[in-house]
Amino acid sequence: MPDHGGPKLSFKHDLQPEYQSNTTMSTLCRSILRLSGPSWDDLMREIEVLKGRNVVGKEHIEGIYAYMFHNFSKKKENWALIL
């Protein structure tokens, strides 16, 4: 399962800051509800959204690719979609 948190997405709200300091809420969100970080499809959608914009921060794009590599690098068929 991917790390919680992950890069900020323009179309989703990151709940981790809301529950990370509360162990009861953290258990609820992580263990019971099984909330996780963004999926491969979420990240690909964000890349497409960013391509449509003229102003994009280099650090944000690098963060997305780094997160993808760290969390999804074992799925080589996914990388074929980007290359």
C-alpha positions as CSV (number, residue, x, y, z in Angstrom):
1,M,0.0,0.0,0.0
2,P,1.4,3.5,-0.8
3,D,2.6,5.8,1.9
4,H,-0.1,8.1,3.4
5,G,0.0,11.7,2.4
6,G,1.8,12.1,-0.8
7,P,2.0,15.0,-3.2
8,K,-0.8,17.6,-3.1
9,L,-3.4,17.0,-5.7
10,S,-5.5,19.8,-7.2
11,F,-8.7,17.7,-7.1
12,K,-8.4,15.9,-3.7
13,H,-8.0,17.0,-0.1
14,D,-5.2,15.4,2.0
15,L,-6.8,14.2,5.2
16,Q,-3.5,13.1,6.9
17,P,-2.8,16.5,8.5
18,E,-6.3,16.3,10.0
19,Y,-5.7,13.0,11.9
20,Q,-2.0,12.4,12.2
21,S,-1.7,13.9,15.7
22,N,-4.7,12.0,17.0
23,T,-4.0,8.3,17.5
24,T,-7.7,7.4,17.7
25,M,-8.5,9.2,14.4
26,S,-5.3,7.8,12.9
27,T,-6.3,4.3,13.7
28,L,-9.8,4.9,12.3
29,C,-8.5,6.4,9.1
30,R,-5.6,4.1,8.4
31,S,-6.7,0.7,9.9
32,I,-10.5,0.7,9.8
33,L,-11.2,3.0,6.8
34,R,-7.9,2.0,5.1
35,L,-7.3,5.5,3.7
36,S,-4.1,5.7,1.8
37,G,-2.1,8.2,-0.3
38,P,-3.0,9.0,-3.9
39,S,-3.3,6.1,-6.4
40,W,-1.4,5.8,-9.6
41,D,-4.5,7.0,-11.5
42,D,-4.8,10.0,-9.2
43,L,-1.2,11.0,-9.9
44,M,-1.6,10.4,-13.7
45,R,-4.7,12.6,-13.6
46,E,-2.8,15.3,-11.7
47,I,0.0,15.2,-14.3
48,E,-2.6,15.7,-17.1
49,V,-4.2,18.6,-15.1
50,L,-0.7,20.2,-14.7
51,K,0.0,19.8,-18.5
52,G,-3.0,22.0,-19.2
53,R,-1.6,24.8,-17.1
54,N,1.0,27.3,-18.2
55,V,2.5,27.9,-14.7
56,V,3.7,24.7,-12.9
57,G,6.2,24.5,-10.1
58,K,9.2,22.2,-11.0
59,E,9.3,21.0,-7.4
60,H,5.7,19.8,-7.5
61,I,6.2,17.8,-10.7
62,E,9.4,16.3,-9.3
63,G,7.6,15.4,-6.1
64,I,4.9,13.6,-8.0
65,Y,7.4,11.5,-10.0
66,A,9.4,10.8,-6.9
67,Y,6.3,9.6,-5.0
68,M,5.4,7.4,-8.0
69,F,8.8,5.9,-8.2
70,H,9.0,5.2,-4.5
71,N,5.5,3.8,-4.2
72,F,4.8,2.2,-7.5
73,S,8.2,1.3,-9.0
74,K,7.5,-2.4,-8.9
75,K,4.7,-2.1,-11.4
76,K,6.8,-1.7,-14.6
77,E,3.7,-1.8,-16.8
78,N,2.6,1.5,-15.2
79,W,5.8,3.2,-16.3
80,A,5.3,2.2,-19.9
81,L,2.3,4.5,-19.9
82,I,4.5,7.5,-19.1
83,L,7.4,6.7,-21.4
